[in-house]
Amino acid sequence: MKAISFAAALLFSCTLMAQENKVHDAMVFNSLQTVDGTPSKNQNTMAAYDLRYEGVKGSRYFIDEWLTGQLVFVKENTKAPKIVPLKYDTHNKELLFKRSIGDSIIVNPDQITGFIINDAAHNISYPFVKFEGLKTEGGVVPVCYLMVLYKNKTSLLKYVSKMMQKANYSAVSNVDRRYDAYIDNSEYFIQKPDGSLSRTKLKKNAILNALNDKKEQLEAYIKKENLTFKNEYDLARVVDYYNTL
């Protein structure tokens, strides 16, 4: 038996897929020969090539584009450039800056206390501060950067984070997600004047528990202002009011 070439087998497989809509996998069947040209005993050997996978959706970065940013160094008199193109990897919790020669490197977290990313197109600046040993719902993060949503005696911070959700199109689990995806798993934190952090969420009960020493006053304020906590602005308003009490 002559060996079926890879190209011919793939063409044969694709033809079958066009003829039968029920076929989900593109498979190449190879009739193998031994070194001396005689047919192999494993003539039914099959290599499966799955063409259903659709790649990766979403992005691991806070903002995809390189934006001008400012590094806040531990040593203020450092000679390193402070204004550089920055990009924050929210999956690996790494800050990257683009060098003048075109490549990028990871900023050593030991050298900075935070950074600011400036989105000039939308006239918005995003300040981040470094935290070590942050306790999140997913476990303790050795080093990460929290975005400052509101700053005062008591502040509102956001742990900007994304996780990878792997593709799953198994007939057994009855799921048909043919792509990997970066999904948001960010968390919110209240920082008290002593520096302590308490986790909160975009929910009324969560923010009241985080600021429970003024719970009654805050609950009355939330009701009066008809806050729904569908966005971060409502959280910031509650924290702002808390600072007036």
N, C-alpha and C positions, 0 to 999 in steps of 0.2 A: 504494500500500500504506500502511495506517495504521501509525503508529509504535506499538510495543508498550510500554506504560508500565512503569516500573521495578518497581512493586509487582506488576503482573500477571505480568511475566516471572519475578520471584522466586518467586511462588506456583506458577507453572508448573514451575519448576526443582525446588522442594521436593516437588511432587507426583510428579515423576519419581523423586526419591530414595526416596520411600516405596514406589514400585512396583518399583524395581530395586535390590537390595542391592549390585550390582556398581558402582554409581555412587559415586565417592568425592568428587568436586568438585561444588559447587553453582555452576552457571554461569547467567549471565543473557544472553540473546540479544536484542540490540537491532537493530531495523530502523530505520535512521536516515533522516531526511528532510532535504532542503536547506531553505534559508531560504524559498524560494517555495512550499514544500509538495510539490515533486516528489520521487519516490523517489531516494535516493542510490545511486550506483554501488556503494558498499561496504555492500550490504545484509547481508553475511555477517559484519559486524564483531561480535566476541565479546569480552565482558569477563568474566573468570573471578574468582569470589569463593570463596576457599578457606575452608571452615568447619571444617577439621580441626584447626587450631591451638588448643591448650588453655591458652595463657597461660604464666605463669611459676610454677615450683615452687621452694620453699625460700626462704631469706632471705639478704640480703647482710650482715645484722647479726650480731654476736657473740651478742647476746641481743636479741630483738625489742622487748621492753618498755623504756620509760624507767626506769632504776634510779638511785637516789641514788649519787653518786660523789664522789670527791675529786680535784681537780686539784693536781698538784705543780708549782709555778711555778719558773722559773729564778730570778726575784727573789722572795725570801721575803716581802718587805715590800709586795708588790703589794696594791692595794686591791680587785682583782677578787674576786668570790665564789669560795671554794674548794670549798664543798659545793653541788653542782648536779646536776640530772638529766642522765645521760650515756647515750650510745649509740655503739657503735663500728662503723663501716662497714668490714667486713673485705674487701670487694671493692675499694673505692677507697682503703683505708688512711687513713680520715679519722675523727677523733673529733668528735662533735657534742654540743652541750649545749643543753638546752631553756630558753629564757628565760621570765621571769615573765609576759611578754605573750602567751606561747603558741607563738611560732614557735621555730625552732631555727637555730643557726649553727654553722659549722665552727670548732673551736678552732685558733688559730694555733699550729702546732707549734714555732715559734721561742720561744714564751712558756712552754712547759712542758718538763719532763724526763720526765714520765710521768703516770699517773693510776691510780685504783683504782675499780673498779665493785663495789658491794655488793649482793649478792642476799640481801636480808633473809629472804625466804620460805624459802630453803634454808640460811640461816646460812653463806654462803660469800662470801668477798671475792676479787676477781681483780685483782692488781696488774700493771700494764703499765709498761714502761720504753721510752723513745724510742731509736731507732737510726737512724742516717743511713748511706746507702750500703750497705745490707745485701745481701750476695751470696746469692741464693736460686737454686734450680734453674730458676726462670723468668727469671732475670736480676737485675740490680741494682735494688733498690728505694730511691729517693731518701730517703724518710722513712717510717718505719713504727713500730709499737709491738709489742714482744714481751712476752708474758705470762710472768711468773716462776712456774714450777711448783715449783722448789726453789731456795732461796738459801743459799749458804755460800761457802767459799773458792772452790770450783768449783760452778757453778750450772747448773741446767737451765732453758732458756727455750723458749717455743713461739711460732713465727711463725704467728699465727692468720690464715688467709687463705682466701678463697673465690673461685672463678672462675666465669664464666658459660659454660655449655655450651649452645650454640644448638640449637634444634629441628632435627630431621632426619627427614623422612619421605619421602625420595626413593625412587622405585621403582628407580632406577639403582643406588643403594647398598644396597638391600634393608634399609633401616633404617626403623623405625616409631616414632620418638620425637617426639611431636606437641607438645612443650612445651619452652620454655627452662628451664634449671635452674641454680641456684647449687650448685656442688659443692665439697667441701672439698679444698684443696690445701695444707694446713698443713705446716710443717716444724719439726723440733726442732734446738736448738743447745746445745752445751756451751760455757759461758763460763768460761775459766780466770782465775786471780787477776790476770793482767796485762791482762784485758779482752778478749783474743782470743776469737774464736768458731770453733767447728768444727761442721759439720753432722752430725747423726746421725738415726737412724730407729728405729722400733719393731722392731728386729731385733738379735739377739745380736752378729753380726759388726760391725754399724754402731757400736754403743756401744763395743765393744772396740777398734775402730780409732780412735775419737775419744779414747779414754783409753788409748792403747797403751803408755804408759810404765809401767803397772801391769797389763798384759794378763793375765799368768799368774794373779795373785792374784784379779783380777776374774772370770776364767773359772772358777776354782775356787769362788768365791762363787756365781756364777750356777748352777752345777751343784748345789751343796749346797742352795740355796734353791729349786731347781727353777723358775726364772723362765722364763716363756713369752713375755713381751713382747707380750701381747695388749692391754695398756693402759699408760698413762703412768706409773702407779704403779711398775711394775717398773723403768722407766728411772730414776725418782727414787731408788729403793732402791739401784741400782748406783752412782749418783753420790754418794749419801750414804755408802756404804761406801768409795768411792774417797777421800773426804775424811778417812777414819780411817787410811789407809795412810801 
